[in-house]
Each structure stands twice: as C-alpha cells, then as structure tokens.
Amino acid sequence: MLIPDRMGVMILGEASLFPQAMMPLFIFEPRYRAMLADSLESHRMFCMAMQRMDAVRESPARIATLGLVRASVQNPNGTSNLVLQGLIRVRLGKIVQTRPYRKHLITPVKESRDRSPGIESLLQRCLELVEVRLRQDQPVPLDLIRQLAAGGQRNPKTRVEDCIQALAAIREPGRFADLIAALLLPNPVGRQVILQTVDPEERLQQLMVFLMAELDQADAGGADTGEGDE
C-alpha cells in the first residue's frame, strides 16, 4: 500500500487507535466532514492522534496511527458513521495545512520484529499477568480476544485457556503488546504510552507495569468491599 507523505489528522482527547484495531467513529464537526470527504475521494486514509496532555491548545501527540476507512455511511444531516482500521504507527512532522482541516507531514515508524531472550521473558511475564486479569471477576471479552489473536469463528464457550493459547502464538511482540493494551488497559494515558513506545521490548516493559497496576487496583477494590471490623 502506498503511504502518502502528508495526511489529514483527527485529534481526540482520550482515544488511541492501534495498528490492526478497528474503531467506530461518528463524524460531525465540519472540518472532519471535509477531511472524510477528501479521504473517500482518494486514498481512504487519515491519521488518528491523541491530544497531548501537556498542551493547552489543540496539539496532537507526535506518534499517531494511520487508519483506513473500511466502511462509511453518511447520514441525512451530513454527519457520518464509519469504521476506521489502524494500519501503522506514524510520526507526525511539520503541519502543512490548517484549513479546512489539519494536515501534517507523516513518516511511517519502522518496528523491530526480533524476539530476543529479554523479549521472551517479558512476553511470558505479560502472559501470566493477562491470565490473572482474565480470571478476575470482571467482564472481559474472551471471545473477542481469541478472535483478534488467532482469527477464526465466534465461539461463545471460549475459555481463558483458549485466549492465552492464542496470545502465546503471536509471533510479533509489538502486536502482542498493542492487542493487550487496546483490550485490557482502560486508562487512555496508559494506552497512549504503549502506542508511542516504538521499541517492542520497551513496549512490553511498559505493558507489564500497567498490567501490574491494574491488578493491584482490582485487589484494592476487592479489599474495600469487605466488611469492617465488628
């Protein structure tokens, strides 16, 4: 697929699109209507970026995701419902257009797919943490996790073991981290940290920290629901 050197950018406050993930969007702002119309008439792509937490004015994080419009339905009032599929991480460069919508120069981010001994150890530890998370008394999309990890048909009887087996078979450590972050990290800041961490080994280290924090928080919440001393 030919990647243009500049692209329209949508900025959202608490949303991160990961490569290979799907995101439903409701387009209603005039600038993004114009961006979508131009996209549909050409390459069907635009970038999704999270708003920088340290910025007062609208300013995108420098690592964003290039997405492909898989489906788009325009409503009678001019708004649109669409499904955007993440393709690759991109680095946003100089802004080259501000009206009618924001456009930046973009550079694809190259990722290593190597599996060093350090990465193997991190993958195993993350798998252990994921299994603990999936066995907690909290709703988790077991069948969705299995499908995204390994593909295949829906199976309402998917077990935790099925998910772990499918996740363990993922050969690309970066994709593994992205999938877990997208599905199991509720904090948008945590998801963005994973997205903007380019090195797969460092990304797994960050993921492990966030998973441990999620488990600690769940344990603390369970303790708070216990009965007090008599």
C-alpha positions, 0 to 999 in steps of 0.5 A: 500500500502506498503511504502518502507523505502528508495526511489529514489528522483527527485529534481526540482527547482520550482515544488511541487507535492501534495498528490492526484495531478497528474503531467506530467513529461518528463524524460531525464537526465540519472540518472532519466532514471535509477531511472524510470527504477528501479521504473517500475521494482518494486514498481512504486514509487519515491519521488518528492522534491523541491530544497531548496532555501537556498542551493547552491548545489543540496539539496532537501527540507526535506518534499517531496511527494511520487508519483506513476507512473500511466502511462509511455511511453518511447520514441525512444531516451530513454527519457520518458513521464509519469504521476506521482500521489502524494500519501503522504507527506514524510520526507526525512532522511539520503541519502543512495545512490548517484549513479546512482541516489539519494536515501534517507531514507523516513518516511511517515508524519502522518496528523491530520484529526480533524476539530476543531472550529479554523479549521472551521473558517479558512476553511470558511475564505479560502472559501470566499477568493477562491470565490473572486479569482474565480470571478476575471477576470482571467482564472481559471479552474472551471471545473477542480476544481469541478472535483478534489473536488467532482469527477464526469463528465466534465461539461463545464457550471460549475459555481463558485457556483458549485466549492465552493459547492464542496470545502465546502464538503471536509471533510479533511482540509489538502486536502482542503488546498493542492487542493487550493494551487496546483490550485490557488497559482502560486508562487512555494515558496508559494506552497512549504510552504503549502506542508511542513506545516504538521499541517492542521490548520497551513496549512490553516493559511498559505493558507489564507495569500497567498490567501490574497496576491494574491488578493491584487496583482490582485487589484494592477494590476487592479489599474495600468491599469487605466488611469492617471490623465488628 
